[in-house]
Amino acid sequence: MPGDPRDALRAAGLDRLPEAQRMVFEELSPEELRVVGVIQERLNAAMPEVAGQNNTYNTIC
Amino acid sequence: MTEKTGRYFVVSDRTYTDDSGIQVRLVYATRTARLLFVIPQVADALRAGRLDVMSPGMLATLREAQVVVPAEQDELAEVLERDRSAARDRSQVDFILLPTSYCNMGCTYCGQEHVRGGLTADHRDRVRARVLRAARLATTRRLRVDWFGSEPMMGYAIIRDLSKDFVRVAGEAGVEYSSQIVTNGYLLNERNLEVLIKECRVGRFYITLDGPPEIHDVHRPLKSGKGSFWKIVRTVRAALDHPDYQDVVFQFRTNVDVHNQDGVARFIELMAELGFTRPNVHFSLDRVRPWSNDVSAIELAAKDFARRELDWLRLMQELGLPFTRLPHTVQRVTCPAVKAASELISGTGKIFSCTDHPLVPRTEETAALGHIGQDDLPVFRPAGEFDGWYDEIAQGRSWCRDCVFLPTCGGSCPKAWHEGNPPCPSYKHNVQGRLDLAAERIGLRPVQAG
């Protein structure tokens, strides 16, 4: 029996979001809520990466 | 308000899972360059164009990502108007400066013609005055100066001399200053790196390495005949340990053709072994394409490259080398050639809009929009061949009009379209594999069919 889907959100720190954003989560289905929590935890754990951009010069150098 | 599913998103073909048993699909929203993780029912509903089965929270998320849009919205028109507006913007002024027309390398696939000599003293002063005039305009908020080549480090003294004034005047005018350099890296050393970063405020280095040393040194030989791989790699690797350079980005580009394609995997392994797995390093792989020269004998077909690229990207992911799985910024301005407040000044003082033009003999002769020696030059460059690019897209003169990736790609290279060589990015051909990589990066695995 799965637990409260909001537990995953709390674990991922999403319960501390501003009111407007938290309302979006409250309007998700239980399954979506569980997915969001799990994914956010995984994203938090992933190494941050540089905000790389592509070279906009069409150069072969 | 009536809404519809938009036209600018890609749904993963695969469903992904983990040990907790969640099931997700990925949605890549190209208007906002956002990656969303959704339950399979939402992915199916998006593909079917059904919004009635979605929860209010999911609809809000999709609306924000511009996957769900107002029913009456003409999305192509919105995207093109956003791009036109960015191309007209004069609050950011960009200069691309070629301090010399010479290069110390003679790459096998290069279509440039290298001529010794740099900007004359008079031209240099005129370039300085032109950039400073733009920096002092009341409308200017940001000034970017990019050093480009041939090999810009052949004109290091010019870079240093001009940057000193650019940085000072930008500071006096309250203008945000940034700078990048596209270099082969051979002339970089500890001392000039420090000057470039701290005095000239270069924040990003684009450096090309075409494989492990035995391949790079043949593919990109110095004109002297010597190799360059180890000197470049040692210099940059040492810089990565410098505590003051942690915000400086070193972007390695690999140009791939039939000659070096079999060395790419070994190159990736070597760079990982050497410790280039840092957050301020970035790797990209690019197919060798014509630069007004004939590369048909060595060029890889776009789809073949995209297929092999996926294997290389997967290897980078396994070894921890940073790269871009999918663009995470939208391309509001396709390239400098479509931006009114962007211009290139060549080593001979000619002014161009397109970075491909100045070093190819034919276009160097025919495509200049002005010369730094003219007394009647307007503040911003005269219109060039590509300033109507977004109108061309709207008219269907490329297939970008119907492409889901238009918002992140912008058509890539107007010049290539004009020459009849569609320059589509590789992710157009391997987006599903890249979505797999994005999922696998956070420990999700594909659900096995059946």
Interface residues (C-beta under 8 A of the other chain):
Chain A: M23 V24 F25 E26 E27 L28 S29 E31 E32 R34 V35 V36 V38 I39 R42 L43 A45 A46 M47 P48 E49 V50 A51 G52 Q53 N54 N55 T56 Y57 N58 T59 I60 C61
Chain B: D18 S20 I22 Q23 V24 F37 V38 I39 V42 S55 P56 G57 M58 A60 T61 I96 C107 Y109 C110 G111 D146 F148 G149 E151 V182 T183 N184 Y206 T208 V249 Q251 R253 N255 P279 N280 V281 H282 S284 D286 V288 R289 W291 G320 P322 F323 T324 P327 H328 T329 V333 T334 C335 P336 T355 D356 S412 C413 K415 A416 P423 R441 I442 G443 L444
